[in-house]
Amino acid sequence: MEILELRRVRLYDARSSCLTYLANKGVPDHLLARWAGHTNVKTTEKWYVKPDVEDLRGAATTWDGLHAATEGQA
């Protein structure tokens, strides 16, 4: 990394990024757990797969739609 002048990345972070990327591309949880070497899918979900910003944006849009729909009912 130093020779190529890349920022230093922890192995844990790289692993988490890989699993999150695969999850966001639709790879099923049981395959992600197997890929990571976990016997329990919950371990993979809890510690390695992080929500993507775009996933959060969709949730925010849904919330805005709910707010707009109920705004005139008050």
DSSP file (Angstrom, degrees, kcal/mol; ACC not computed):
  #  RESIDUE AA STRUCTURE BP1 BP2  ACC     N-H-->O    O-->H-N    N-H-->O    O-->H-N    TCO  KAPPA ALPHA  PHI   PSI    X-CA   Y-CA   Z-CA
    1    1 A M      >       0   0    0      0, 0.0     5,-2.9     0, 0.0     4,-0.4   0.000 360.0 360.0 360.0 -38.2    0.0    0.0    0.0
    2    2 A E  T > 5 +     0   0    0      3,-0.2     3,-1.1     1,-0.2     6,-0.0   0.928 360.0  50.8 -64.9 -44.2    2.9    2.4    0.8
    3    3 A I  T 3 5S+     0   0    0      1,-0.3    -1,-0.2     2,-0.1     0, 0.0   0.891 115.9  41.4 -61.1 -40.6    4.6    1.8   -2.6
    4    4 A L  T 3 5S-     0   0    0      2,-0.1    -1,-0.3     1,-0.0    -2,-0.2   0.414 111.3-123.0 -87.4   1.8    1.3    2.4   -4.5
    5    5 A E  T < 5 +     0   0    0     -3,-1.1     2,-0.3    -4,-0.4    -3,-0.2   0.874  58.1 152.4  56.7  42.2    0.5    5.4   -2.2
    6    6 A L      < -     0   0    0     -5,-2.9    -1,-0.2     1,-0.1    -2,-0.1  -0.741  51.4-102.4 -97.3 149.2   -2.8    3.9   -1.2
    7    7 A R        -     0   0    0     -2,-0.3     2,-0.3     1,-0.1    -1,-0.1  -0.401  44.5 -99.6 -69.3 150.3   -4.4    4.6    2.2
    8    8 A R        -     0   0    0     -2,-0.1     2,-0.4    -3,-0.0    -1,-0.1  -0.524  40.5-168.3 -74.6 131.5   -4.0    1.9    4.7
    9    9 A V        -     0   0    0     -2,-0.3     2,-0.1    -3,-0.1    -3,-0.0  -0.979  20.3-124.3-124.2 131.9   -7.1   -0.3    5.1
   10   10 A R     >  -     0   0    0     -2,-0.4     4,-2.0     1,-0.1     5,-0.2  -0.458  21.0-124.4 -71.0 147.2   -7.7   -2.8    7.9
   11   11 A L  H  > S+     0   0    0      1,-0.2     4,-2.6     2,-0.2     5,-0.2   0.886 112.2  56.9 -58.6 -40.1   -8.4   -6.3    6.8
   12   12 A Y  H  > S+     0   0    0      1,-0.2     4,-2.6     2,-0.2    -1,-0.2   0.918 107.2  48.2 -56.7 -45.1  -11.7   -6.3    8.8
   13   13 A D  H  > S+     0   0    0      2,-0.2     4,-2.5     1,-0.2    -1,-0.2   0.886 111.1  49.7 -65.6 -39.5  -12.8   -3.2    6.9
   14   14 A A  H  X S+     0   0    0     -4,-2.0     4,-2.3     2,-0.2    -1,-0.2   0.911 112.2  48.3 -64.8 -42.1  -12.0   -4.8    3.5
   15   15 A R  H  X S+     0   0    0     -4,-2.6     4,-2.4     2,-0.2    -2,-0.2   0.917 112.1  48.8 -63.9 -44.3  -13.8   -7.9    4.5
   16   16 A S  H  X S+     0   0    0     -4,-2.6     4,-2.6     1,-0.2    34,-0.3   0.908 111.0  50.5 -62.4 -43.0  -16.9   -5.9    5.6
   17   17 A S  H  X S+     0   0    0     -4,-2.5     4,-2.5     2,-0.2    -2,-0.2   0.907 110.6  49.8 -62.2 -42.3  -16.9   -3.9    2.4
   18   18 A C  H  X S+     0   0    0     -4,-2.3     4,-2.4     2,-0.2    -2,-0.2   0.939 113.4  44.5 -61.8 -48.8  -16.7   -7.1    0.3
   19   19 A L  H  X S+     0   0    0     -4,-2.4     4,-2.3     2,-0.2    -2,-0.2   0.878 113.7  50.2 -66.8 -37.8  -19.6   -8.7    2.1
   20   20 A T  H  X S+     0   0    0     -4,-2.6     4,-2.6    28,-0.3    -1,-0.2   0.920 110.3  50.6 -64.8 -43.8  -21.7   -5.5    2.1
   21   21 A Y  H  X S+     0   0    0     -4,-2.5     4,-1.2    -5,-0.2    -2,-0.2   0.937 112.1  46.7 -58.7 -48.2  -21.1   -5.2   -1.7
   22   22 A L  H  <>S+     0   0    0     -4,-2.4     5,-2.4     1,-0.2     3,-0.3   0.896 111.9  50.9 -62.7 -40.6  -22.1   -8.8   -2.3
   23   23 A A  H ><5S+     0   0    0     -4,-2.3     3,-1.7     1,-0.2    -1,-0.2   0.918 108.6  51.4 -62.6 -43.4  -25.2   -8.3   -0.1
   24   24 A N  H 3<5S+     0   0    0     -4,-2.6    -1,-0.2     1,-0.3    -2,-0.2   0.723 105.7  56.8 -67.2 -21.0  -26.2   -5.2   -2.0
   25   25 A K  T 3<5S-     0   0    0     -4,-1.2    -1,-0.3    -3,-0.3    -2,-0.2   0.352 127.2 -98.9 -91.1   5.0  -25.9   -7.1   -5.3
   26   26 A G  T < 5 +     0   0    0     -3,-1.7    -3,-0.2     1,-0.3    -2,-0.1   0.569  65.6 156.5  95.6   9.4  -28.4   -9.7   -4.0
   27   27 A V      < -     0   0    0     -5,-2.4    -1,-0.3     1,-0.1     5,-0.1  -0.562  49.9-110.1 -68.8 127.2  -26.2  -12.5   -2.8
   28   28 A P    >>  -     0   0    0      0, 0.0     4,-1.9     0, 0.0     3,-0.7  -0.194  19.9-117.1 -61.5 149.9  -28.3  -14.5   -0.2
   29   29 A D  H 3> S+     0   0    0      1,-0.3     4,-2.6     2,-0.2     5,-0.2   0.853 112.1  56.7 -55.7 -41.0  -27.3  -14.3    3.4
   30   30 A H  H 3> S+     0   0    0      1,-0.2     4,-1.6     2,-0.2    -1,-0.3   0.840 108.5  47.7 -65.7 -30.7  -26.6  -18.0    3.8
   31   31 A L  H <> S+     0   0    0     -3,-0.7     4,-2.6     2,-0.2    -1,-0.2   0.865 109.6  52.8 -75.3 -35.9  -24.0  -17.7    0.9
   32   32 A L  H  X S+     0   0    0     -4,-1.9     4,-2.2     2,-0.2    -2,-0.2   0.923 109.5  49.4 -61.7 -43.7  -22.4  -14.6    2.5
   33   33 A A  H  X>S+     0   0    0     -4,-2.6     5,-2.8     1,-0.2     4,-0.8   0.915 112.0  47.8 -61.9 -42.6  -22.0  -16.5    5.8
   34   34 A R  H ><5S+     0   0    0     -4,-1.6     3,-0.7     1,-0.2    -2,-0.2   0.920 110.4  51.7 -64.2 -43.3  -20.5  -19.4    4.0
   35   35 A W  H 3<5S+     0   0    0     -4,-2.6    -1,-0.2     1,-0.2    -2,-0.2   0.882 112.5  46.6 -58.4 -40.6  -18.1  -17.1    2.1
   36   36 A A  H 3<5S-     0   0    0     -4,-2.2    -1,-0.2    -5,-0.2    -2,-0.2   0.595 115.6-115.9 -80.4 -11.2  -17.1  -15.5    5.4
   37   37 A G  T <<5 +     0   0    0     -4,-0.8     2,-0.3    -3,-0.7    -3,-0.2   0.709  65.8 144.8  83.2  20.0  -16.6  -18.9    7.0
   38   38 A H      < -     0   0    0     -5,-2.8    -1,-0.3    -6,-0.2    -2,-0.1  -0.709  43.3-159.1 -93.3 143.2  -19.3  -18.3    9.6
   39   39 A T  S    S+     0   0    0     -2,-0.3     2,-0.5     1,-0.2    -1,-0.1   0.608  83.4  58.0 -90.4 -14.4  -21.6  -21.1   10.8
   40   40 A N    >>  -     0   0    0      1,-0.1     4,-1.0    -7,-0.1     3,-1.0  -0.970  68.6-153.8-122.2 121.3  -24.2  -18.6   11.9
   41   41 A V  H 3> S+     0   0    0     -2,-0.5     4,-2.4     1,-0.2     5,-0.2   0.833  94.7  65.2 -59.3 -33.9  -25.8  -16.2    9.4
   42   42 A K  H 3> S+     0   0    0      1,-0.2     4,-2.7     2,-0.2    -1,-0.2   0.836  96.1  56.9 -61.0 -33.7  -26.6  -13.7   12.2
   43   43 A T  H <> S+     0   0    0     -3,-1.0     4,-2.3     2,-0.2     5,-0.4   0.932 108.8  45.9 -62.2 -45.4  -22.9  -13.2   12.8
   44   44 A T  H  X>S+     0   0    0     -4,-1.0     4,-2.0     1,-0.2     5,-1.7   0.935 115.4  46.1 -63.4 -46.9  -22.4  -12.1    9.2
   45   45 A E  H  <5S+     0   0    0     -4,-2.4    -2,-0.2     3,-0.2    -1,-0.2   0.903 116.7  43.9 -63.1 -42.5  -25.4   -9.8    9.3
   46   46 A K  H  <5S+     0   0    0     -4,-2.7    -2,-0.2    -5,-0.2    -1,-0.2   0.908 127.2  22.8 -72.6 -43.0  -24.5   -8.2   12.7
   47   47 A W  H  <5S+     0   0    0     -4,-2.3    -3,-0.2    -5,-0.2    -2,-0.2   0.679 130.1  27.1-103.5 -19.3  -20.8   -7.6   12.2
   48   48 A Y  T  <5S+     0   0    0     -4,-2.0     2,-0.7    -5,-0.4   -28,-0.3   0.782  96.8  74.1-119.2 -34.6  -20.0   -7.5    8.5
   49   49 A V      < -     0   0    0     -5,-1.7    -1,-0.1   -30,-0.1   -32,-0.1  -0.766  59.3-175.2 -92.4 115.4  -22.9   -6.4    6.4
   50   50 A K        -     0   0    0     -2,-0.7    -4,-0.0   -34,-0.3    -3,-0.0  -0.829  32.7 -99.1-108.2 145.0  -23.5   -2.6    6.7
   51   51 A P        -     0   0    0      0, 0.0     2,-0.2     0, 0.0   -31,-0.1  -0.353  38.1-124.9 -62.5 141.2  -26.4   -0.7    5.1
   52   52 A D     >  -     0   0    0      1,-0.1     4,-1.9   -32,-0.1     3,-0.3  -0.549  17.7-117.7 -82.4 151.0  -25.4    1.1    1.9
   53   53 A V  H  > S+     0   0    0      1,-0.2     4,-2.1     2,-0.2     5,-0.1   0.885 117.4  54.5 -57.0 -39.4  -26.1    4.9    1.6
   54   54 A E  H  > S+     0   0    0      1,-0.2     4,-1.8     2,-0.2    -1,-0.2   0.861 104.5  53.9 -65.8 -34.5  -28.4    4.2   -1.3
   55   55 A D  H  > S+     0   0    0     -3,-0.3     4,-1.6     1,-0.2    -1,-0.2   0.919 110.1  47.5 -62.1 -42.9  -30.4    1.8    0.9
   56   56 A L  H  X S+     0   0    0     -4,-1.9     4,-2.2     1,-0.2    -2,-0.2   0.854 107.0  57.0 -67.0 -34.9  -30.8    4.5    3.5
   57   57 A R  H  X S+     0   0    0     -4,-2.1     4,-2.3     1,-0.2    -1,-0.2   0.901 105.1  51.5 -64.0 -40.3  -31.8    7.0    0.9
   58   58 A G  H  X S+     0   0    0     -4,-1.8     4,-2.2     1,-0.2    -1,-0.2   0.896 109.1  50.3 -62.6 -40.4  -34.7    4.7   -0.2
   59   59 A A  H  X S+     0   0    0     -4,-1.6     4,-2.3     1,-0.2    -1,-0.2   0.897 110.1  50.4 -64.5 -39.7  -35.9    4.4    3.4
   60   60 A A  H  X S+     0   0    0     -4,-2.2     4,-2.5     2,-0.2    -2,-0.2   0.892 109.1  51.3 -65.7 -39.6  -35.8    8.2    3.7
   61   61 A T  H  X S+     0   0    0     -4,-2.3     4,-2.2     2,-0.2    -1,-0.2   0.914 109.9  49.7 -63.4 -42.8  -37.8    8.6    0.5
   62   62 A T  H  X S+     0   0    0     -4,-2.2     4,-2.0     1,-0.2    -2,-0.2   0.921 110.9  49.7 -60.8 -44.0  -40.4    6.2    1.8
   63   63 A W  H  X S+     0   0    0     -4,-2.3     4,-2.5     1,-0.2    -2,-0.2   0.909 108.8  52.1 -62.7 -42.5  -40.6    8.1    5.1
   64   64 A D  H  X S+     0   0    0     -4,-2.5     4,-2.5     1,-0.2    -1,-0.2   0.893 108.5  51.9 -60.4 -39.8  -41.0   11.4    3.2
   65   65 A G  H  X S+     0   0    0     -4,-2.2     4,-2.1     2,-0.2    -1,-0.2   0.896 109.9  48.2 -63.7 -40.5  -43.9    9.9    1.3
   66   66 A L  H  X S+     0   0    0     -4,-2.0     4,-1.8     2,-0.2    -2,-0.2   0.922 111.8  49.9 -64.2 -44.7  -45.6    8.8    4.5
   67   67 A H  H  X S+     0   0    0     -4,-2.5     4,-1.0     1,-0.2    -2,-0.2   0.911 111.7  47.8 -61.6 -43.7  -45.1   12.3    6.0
   68   68 A A  H  X S+     0   0    0     -4,-2.5     4,-0.6     1,-0.2     3,-0.2   0.879 110.4  52.6 -65.7 -38.2  -46.6   14.0    2.9
   69   69 A A  H  < S+     0   0    0     -4,-2.1    -1,-0.2     1,-0.2    -2,-0.2   0.832 116.2  38.6 -68.0 -32.4  -49.6   11.6    2.9
   70   70 A T  H >< S+     0   0    0     -4,-1.8     3,-1.0     1,-0.2     4,-0.4   0.544  93.8  86.9 -95.2  -8.1  -50.5   12.2    6.5
   71   71 A E  H >< S+     0   0    0     -4,-1.0     3,-0.9     1,-0.3    -1,-0.2   0.887  89.4  47.7 -62.0 -40.9  -49.7   16.0    6.5
   72   72 A G  T 3< S+     0   0    0     -4,-0.6    -1,-0.3     1,-0.2    -2,-0.1   0.558 100.7  68.4 -77.9  -7.2  -53.2   17.0    5.3
   73   73 A Q  T <         0   0    0     -3,-1.0    -1,-0.2     1,-0.2    -2,-0.2   0.564 360.0 360.0 -87.7  -8.8  -54.9   14.8    7.8
   74   74 A A    <         0   0    0     -3,-0.9    -1,-0.2    -4,-0.4    -2,-0.1   0.488 360.0 360.0 -75.1 360.0  -53.9   16.8   10.9
